[in-house]
Each structure stands twice: as C-alpha cells, then as structure tokens.
Amino acid sequence: MHTSLFTLIVFIGSLLAGFLGALTGLGGGVVVVPPLTLALGVDIRYAIGASLVSVIATSSGAAAAYVRERFSNIRIGMFLEIATTLGALLGAYLATRVHTSTIGIVFGLVLLFSACFSAHEPKANTGEDKPDRLAHLLKLEGRYPSDGGEPHYRARRVPLGFGMMFGAGTLSGLLGIGSGAVKVLAMDQAMQLPFKVSTTTSNFMIGVTAAASAGIYLSRGFLDPGLAMPVMLEVLGGSLLGARVLVKARTKFVRIVFSIVIVALGLEMIWNSLKGRL
Amino acid sequence: MITDRKVEVAISVLLRSGVLLAAAIVFAGGVLYLARHGNAPPAYHVFHGEPQELCDPGLVMRSALSGRAGAIIQVGLLLLILTPVARSAFSVAAFALERDIMYVVMTPIVLAVLLYSLLGG
C-alpha cells in the first residue's frame, strides 16, 4: 500500500470518528484510536499522538462557540485545569514508559466505561445553590442562560471534583484522548454543577489538558506528521459536521447502536493487548 | 474596565483563529507531503520515534523554513498546541486586569505546567 492510499483511508476513518464522536458527545479521539490500531496496524504510540492533536483541535474549536454562548464557566475551568494538566503530565510520562499492551488494556476499559456513559441518560442536575465555603472562597459559581431566566449555581465537594480531574488528566495523557466523560462526571456528579455547564466547561478544559501532554509526546517522537495530518484535519471536520446534525437529531437509537460498537471495540482492544498484538 | 463578557469574546476569537490557522498550515504541509512521499510505503507499524528535527520546536521551525513537508505539518501542530497555551496566558492577564488576585496567582501554575511540557519535560 502507498502512503497516498493509506492517508485516504485514514482521512475517511477520521471523518467518521469525528462525526460519531460529536454525535455521541464522547469526542473523536477515543473513537479514532481503535480503528487505527486494530484495522490499520498503526503502533498505538503514533495513534495516540495523532489522536491527541485532533483532540486539541476539536475542543478548541467547540470551546470557542460555548464560551461565547456563556455556558462554560471560565473560573471553574481554570481552577480545575491545575488538576488536569498535572495529571496529563503524569499520564504522558506513563505513556512513554509502560508497555504498549498496558496502554491498550486501559484504553479498552475506558471504551467500556464510555459506552455506559453514552447509553445512560443523564439525570438533570439543577446545580442547586447550596452554601459551600470552599467553592465560595474560590468563586466557583455563576449563572447560565436557560428558559427560566439565568439561574445561579455553585460548586460543591470541590476536593473530590479536583481529585477526579487529576485522574481525568492522567487518562488523557496516557491514552491521547480528551477524557470528556470523566471530566463531565467530576463536575456534574461530584461537584453537582448543571449538566450543560459541566459539558461545555469540560470541553473548554480538554484543549489545555491535551496541550500539557502534547509537549511530552512531541519531544518523545509520538507525533508523526504524516499520520497526524489526516487525523487532525478530518476529526475536526467530522466533529463540525456532527455538531450540526446533533442539533437536529439526538436519538436514543443512535446512542444505543453506537454504544454496542464501542463495547465491541473495547473488548477487541483488551483481547489484542492480552495476546500481545498491540 | 474590562468585563467578563469581553474576556469571553476575546478568548473565543483567540481559540477559533488559532485552530483555523493551524489547520490551514497542516493542510498546506499535507498537500506537499503527499506530493513528495505519496508513493512511499507507510511506516507506522513499528514505532521508531521521530527524527530530532521533528521533535524539537526550534529545529522544527528551521527545518520547515528549508521546505521540508513533514516539518511544515509539525509547525501547524505546534501552533495548535500553542493555542490553549496562549489562552491560558491571556487569562492570567485578564484576571490581573480584573484585580482577581487569587486567580492571578493560580492560573500561572497551569501556564508553567504547559511550558514545562513544551520545553521537552
């Protein structure tokens, strides 16, 4: 196979991954790595390198819109980025040291977790305005636009959320993904922030988190220009496309079908890693 | 007086232009790359790591100026990585203008981590 044909295949696959990643809210990174490694036989270190840069592109592109619409809480994002970037440094160091099959197994487990996250309908979080001294001190509060005016919200259980964010950062650096699912969980479930604020603030943080591992990836030779080029361009393109469709149709059916695919990919990642083929 | 709203709009513009410019450079480098290396077999099955001129920001710039396609793509990727870094730096300045001392002290921690990583960790 020539590089041109290979690049074309990666182009199409990445477009699809970005599209599905946006449609399901999982992000393109977690979707693009399994086909690269399982179907095209790319070494997982090159795959997560290419995935990581695509994550920076999609996150920054989407964050630009959300920040403007005033859903993202910049202060909460900035504060929690301390945890995610430190975690991302640790994750990137681990990625350069652990065996590729370890990366593969953790990746498979994260896919299984993501499938549950995607299939499960989130229960609406009102982000009730309860007093919390630490959150008040750190100004982790705000208002967001909604149908019934601009309700005020304030974070709770800040240390728990901070700790989970460190974990999210570590996974992001180890696997070259945005780990948006864990970030949303930390804000929505642990810190009890409104769901829409959690998802958009998570998106806002993903780019900075990924940038913290990207420097390590670059200096360790994980970023191959020939592979990163089609992955970055098309995951970005696909996610922009997906975001448009998302507004019109977010059916439960799509989510369920997609979850089954993700479970299958996760199991295959784990199986291949155990067999030593990753 | 600078307001939160103005900061939000400025961050939005910064992020969007960074991504667009990076994508344009990666695309241009990609066209060149395929024109030159399109017929070679792809070599991603075995991890070799990248040559030094594609790993070190300074060498990447020099190599791109001499017209190497891979290095031009790498410049685009560097710009992409720098976009969130610039956003963090900008936020430090914005918090300083708002006299939000606590965040003026906290945000540079993130910036320091990012720069440490970019300088090779």
Chai-1 contact restraints between the chains, C-beta under 6 A:
chainA,res_idxA,chainB,res_idxB,connection_type,confidence,min_distance_angstrom,max_distance_angstrom,comment,restraint_id
A,H2,B,N39,contact,1.0,0.0,6.0,A-B,restraint_1
A,T3,B,H37,contact,1.0,0.0,6.0,A-B,restraint_2
A,T3,B,G38,contact,1.0,0.0,6.0,A-B,restraint_3
A,T3,B,A40,contact,1.0,0.0,6.0,A-B,restraint_4
A,T3,B,P42,contact,1.0,0.0,6.0,A-B,restraint_5
A,S4,B,L34,contact,1.0,0.0,6.0,A-B,restraint_6
A,S4,B,G38,contact,1.0,0.0,6.0,A-B,restraint_7
A,F6,B,P42,contact,1.0,0.0,6.0,A-B,restraint_8
A,G41,B,H45,contact,1.0,0.0,6.0,A-B,restraint_9
A,V42,B,Y44,contact,1.0,0.0,6.0,A-B,restraint_10
A,D43,B,F47,contact,1.0,0.0,6.0,A-B,restraint_11
A,R45,B,F47,contact,1.0,0.0,6.0,A-B,restraint_12
A,Y46,B,Y44,contact,1.0,0.0,6.0,A-B,restraint_13
A,V53,B,L77,contact,1.0,0.0,6.0,A-B,restraint_14
A,I56,B,L80,contact,1.0,0.0,6.0,A-B,restraint_15
A,A57,B,V19,contact,1.0,0.0,6.0,A-B,restraint_16
A,A57,B,L80,contact,1.0,0.0,6.0,A-B,restraint_17
A,S60,B,L15,contact,1.0,0.0,6.0,A-B,restraint_18
A,S60,B,V19,contact,1.0,0.0,6.0,A-B,restraint_19
A,S60,B,T83,contact,1.0,0.0,6.0,A-B,restraint_20
A,G61,B,V19,contact,1.0,0.0,6.0,A-B,restraint_21
A,A63,B,L15,contact,1.0,0.0,6.0,A-B,restraint_22
A,A64,B,S12,contact,1.0,0.0,6.0,A-B,restraint_23
A,A64,B,L15,contact,1.0,0.0,6.0,A-B,restraint_24
A,A64,B,R16,contact,1.0,0.0,6.0,A-B,restraint_25
A,V67,B,E8,contact,1.0,0.0,6.0,A-B,restraint_26
A,V67,B,I11,contact,1.0,0.0,6.0,A-B,restraint_27
A,V67,B,S12,contact,1.0,0.0,6.0,A-B,restraint_28
A,R68,B,S12,contact,1.0,0.0,6.0,A-B,restraint_29
A,M78,B,T107,contact,1.0,0.0,6.0,A-B,restraint_30
A,E81,B,V110,contact,1.0,0.0,6.0,A-B,restraint_31
A,I82,B,I109,contact,1.0,0.0,6.0,A-B,restraint_32
A,I82,B,V110,contact,1.0,0.0,6.0,A-B,restraint_33
A,T85,B,V110,contact,1.0,0.0,6.0,A-B,restraint_34
A,T85,B,V113,contact,1.0,0.0,6.0,A-B,restraint_35
A,G207,B,P84,contact,1.0,0.0,6.0,A-B,restraint_36
A,V208,B,P84,contact,1.0,0.0,6.0,A-B,restraint_37
A,A211,B,I81,contact,1.0,0.0,6.0,A-B,restraint_38
A,A211,B,P84,contact,1.0,0.0,6.0,A-B,restraint_39
A,A211,B,V85,contact,1.0,0.0,6.0,A-B,restraint_40
A,A211,B,L114,contact,1.0,0.0,6.0,A-B,restraint_41
A,A212,B,V113,contact,1.0,0.0,6.0,A-B,restraint_42
A,A212,B,L114,contact,1.0,0.0,6.0,A-B,restraint_43
A,A212,B,S117,contact,1.0,0.0,6.0,A-B,restraint_44
A,A214,B,I81,contact,1.0,0.0,6.0,A-B,restraint_45
A,G215,B,S117,contact,1.0,0.0,6.0,A-B,restraint_46
A,G215,B,L118,contact,1.0,0.0,6.0,A-B,restraint_47
A,I216,B,S117,contact,1.0,0.0,6.0,A-B,restraint_48
A,I216,B,G121,contact,1.0,0.0,6.0,A-B,restraint_49
A,L218,B,C55,contact,1.0,0.0,6.0,A-B,restraint_50
A,S219,B,C55,contact,1.0,0.0,6.0,A-B,restraint_51
A,S219,B,G120,contact,1.0,0.0,6.0,A-B,restraint_52
A,G221,B,G49,contact,1.0,0.0,6.0,A-B,restraint_53
A,G221,B,E50,contact,1.0,0.0,6.0,A-B,restraint_54
A,G221,B,C55,contact,1.0,0.0,6.0,A-B,restraint_55
A,P225,B,G70,contact,1.0,0.0,6.0,A-B,restraint_56
A,P225,B,I73,contact,1.0,0.0,6.0,A-B,restraint_57
A,P225,B,Q74,contact,1.0,0.0,6.0,A-B,restraint_58
A,L227,B,Y44,contact,1.0,0.0,6.0,A-B,restraint_59
A,A228,B,L77,contact,1.0,0.0,6.0,A-B,restraint_60
A,M229,B,V26,contact,1.0,0.0,6.0,A-B,restraint_61
A,M229,B,G30,contact,1.0,0.0,6.0,A-B,restraint_62
A,M229,B,I73,contact,1.0,0.0,6.0,A-B,restraint_63
A,M232,B,V26,contact,1.0,0.0,6.0,A-B,restraint_64
